[in-house]
Amino acid sequence: MTLQLSEVTNAADFAEVVKVEHRAYATPANSLWEVLKGPNIDECAERQWVWHMGTPISHWLTVKDGNKVTSGAEWIVHEINPFEKPQPIVKATWWP
């Protein structure tokens, strides 16, 4: 089948992305993922969806093979340069 690229627009489609995410991070084992994934897949999907909805410049894209989600990725798209205004230098108090 032809692969399709599309943007995730609802929580139900996003839950399918999280299922793929869980399978991808399970093998090989990823210890950081064990900390981030939470108690179950539904809670993980809900939490990540809330993060996505709370970030207006977040765009989740998926690749589907037919009706099956094969991959997904979040893109943060800035319409203006977020680094245009110089940021203050942070002094590393832990380093002499």
PEMO-V387625 format. One record per residue. N is the residue number from 1. RES is the residue in one small letter. SS is DSSP state (a for helix, b for strand, c for the rest). OMEGA is omega as a letter, one per 40 degrees, with the letter a starting at -180 (NA if undefined). Layout:
n = (N & N)
res = (RES & RES)
ss = (SS & SS)
omega = (OMEGA & OMEGA)
This chain:
n = (1 & 2 & 3 & 4 & 5 & 6 & 7 & 8 & 9 & 10 & 11 & 12 & 13 & 14 & 15 & 16 & 17 & 18 & 19 & 20 & 21 & 22 & 23 & 24 & 25 & 26 & 27 & 28 & 29 & 30 & 31 & 32 & 33 & 34 & 35 & 36 & 37 & 38 & 39 & 40 & 41 & 42 & 43 & 44 & 45 & 46 & 47 & 48 & 49 & 50 & 51 & 52 & 53 & 54 & 55 & 56 & 57 & 58 & 59 & 60 & 61 & 62 & 63 & 64 & 65 & 66 & 67 & 68 & 69 & 70 & 71 & 72 & 73 & 74 & 75 & 76 & 77 & 78 & 79 & 80 & 81 & 82 & 83 & 84 & 85 & 86 & 87 & 88 & 89 & 90 & 91 & 92 & 93 & 94 & 95 & 96)
res = (m & t & l & q & l & s & e & v & t & n & a & a & d & f & a & e & v & v & k & v & e & h & r & a & y & a & t & p & a & n & s & l & w & e & v & l & k & g & p & n & i & d & e & c & a & e & r & q & w & v & w & h & m & g & t & p & i & s & h & w & l & t & v & k & d & g & n & k & v & t & s & g & a & e & w & i & v & h & e & i & n & p & f & e & k & p & q & p & i & v & k & a & t & w & w & p)
ss = (c & c & b & b & b & b & b & c & c & c & a & a & a & a & a & a & a & a & a & a & a & a & a & a & a & a & c & c & c & c & a & a & a & a & a & a & c & c & c & c & a & a & a & a & a & a & a & a & a & a & a & a & a & c & c & c & c & b & b & b & b & b & b & b & b & c & c & b & b & b & b & b & b & b & b & b & c & c & c & c & c & c & c & c & c & c & c & c & c & c & c & c & c & c & c & c)
omega = (i & i & i & i & i & i & i & a & a & a & a & i & i & i & i & i & a & i & i & i & i & i & a & a & a & a & e & a & i & a & i & i & i & i & a & a & i & a & i & a & i & i & i & i & a & a & a & i & i & i & a & a & i & i & a & a & i & i & i & i & i & i & i & i & a & i & a & i & i & i & i & i & i & i & i & a & i & i & i & a & a & a & a & i & a & i & i & i & i & i & i & a & a & a & a & NA)
